[in-house]
């Protein structure tokens, strides 16, 4: 028995806080245009205290060809 927690990780998370001079009429917020692109990471902890490797779920049809770090499970 265990507990699983899916967490969304966004590729581009623009902040709602800016640092500009007081009285500026416009403020530019830079973004890469990927505000809605995300992956899902599933973290699992068992009742005996063991943690399973993180599972990364991609929103695409094929798995990436690049090598992933050891100990991470990737699904597409």
Buried (B, 14 or more C-beta within 10 A) or exposed (E): EEEEEEEEEEEEEEEEEEEEEEEEEEEEEEEEEEEEEBBBBBBBEEEEEEEBEBBBBBEEEEEEEEEEEEEEEBEE
